């Protein structure tokens, strides 16, 4: 099989943004962009959310999604990702590892 080009638009939420930032920089920094939108809970614990946009190549959106989320969770277990992967006329939406919706244009 040949690799396809996928456009990723995702929101990554984490309890430890300082640990997640270097992983995002390594995995998507040169292929797109990400920015941190910090949030704080009632206990003043620093939680964070990242908005990620990138173009990646792989065999499937499912495989790319799994690889990215696994890498993020290897440094912070409580990391969540809502991702939308688009290639040609198909868009797949994921919440963590679970495919929620497939849209054909």
Order of alpha helices (4+ residues) and beta strands (2+ residues): beta-alpha-beta-beta-alpha-beta-beta-beta
